[in-house]
Amino acid sequence: QLQASGGGSVQPGGSLRLSCAASGSIRSIGVMSWYRQSSGGKRSVVAAVTPDGSATVIASVKGRFTVSRDNAANTMALEMNGLRPEDAAVYYCNANLITSSGDNLSLWGQGTLVTVSS
């Protein structure tokens, strides 16, 4: 399973760090990603990181958000700085993994709410 945490309420310009932890009988984890879904909107990707650490973020958060992972701990983080009201959303983590029994799974975390307002 995936467990996301770290959401909260900040003022514009503030910072938050989201964490995502995978647990269970895992053989390997491929690409891990962060998505977000604002009220009334569709879920869309924000950032992704490959097993070798190659990271990408969408243009609107470039220079403000940083995605990283710890393969040994099966975790991923999203460091968010300079938060704007338009960044407010429920953030979800996703991981493509192979279980110990050889099954390919795409797992979603439960979502963590980020609120940005003054």
N, C-alpha and C positions, 0 to 999 in steps of 0.2 A: 504494500500500500504506500501511498504518498501522503505526507503530512506537511501542509503549508502553515507558516506562522509569520508573525512580524508586522501585520497590518496595524493601522491605527489612524488617529486624526492629527493632522499637522496644519500649520499655517502655510500659505504660499511661501516658497523659498526654503521650506524645511526639508528634512531628510528622514528616510526610513530604510530599514534593511529587512528584506523578506528572506525567509529561509524555507527550503523544501528538503525533506528527508525521505528517502526510500527505505523501506524495511521489508523483511520477508526472505524467502529463499531465492536469492538473486544470483544468477551466474554472471551477467554483465548488463551494463546500462549504456545505451546508445545516446542519441541526442536528447538533451533535456531542455525544456522551453518554459518560458513564462508567457501566459496569455492574460488579457484583461477584458472585462466586460462592464461597460458603464450602463447606467440605468437606461433601459430602452434600446440599448445597442447590441451589436453582435459581438461574440467572443472573437478576439483577434490577437495574433501573436505580437509580443513586445520584444522578446529577446530569446536567443537560443545559444547553446554551447555544446560543442561536440566532445567526445571522450578525450581528445587530445588537447582540449582547452581552447579551441578556435571559437571565438564568440562573435555574434552579430546582434545588433539592436536596430530597431526601426529608426527612421530618420528623425522623427519628432522627439526622441529621447536621447539621441546621440550627444555625447558630451555631458549628459546628466545621469544616465543610468549605466551601471556596469554589472554584467552577469559573470558569474564564476562558478566553479564546481570543485568539489573535493572527492575524487574517485575512491579514495580509501574509506571515506565515511559515507559514501553514497548520498551526498548532499549537494545542493545547488543554492546559490544566494543571488539576490538582486539588490544591489546597492542603489538607492534612488536619492539623488540630490537635486536641489533646485526645483522641488515639486511645484506643479502648477495646478490650478483648479481642473483643467482638462485631463489631468492624470488620475483623477478620482475614479475609482472603479473597484470591482471585485477582481482580485488577481488570483489566477490559477496556475499551478505548476503541472507540467506534463512530462512524462518520461517514457521512452521506448526501451523496453528491457527484455531480457531473456531470463526465464526462471531456471532454477536448478534442474527442473524436469524437461527443459528445452522448449517451453512455450514462449511464443512472442506475444508480448502484451504492450498496450499503450495505456498507461495509467494516468488518472487525473487526481490531483489533490482536491481538498474540499473547498478551497477558495478562502481568501483572506481580504477583508475590506480595507481599502485605503481611502480616506477622506481628506480633502485639501480645501480648507476654507478659512477665511479670516473672521 
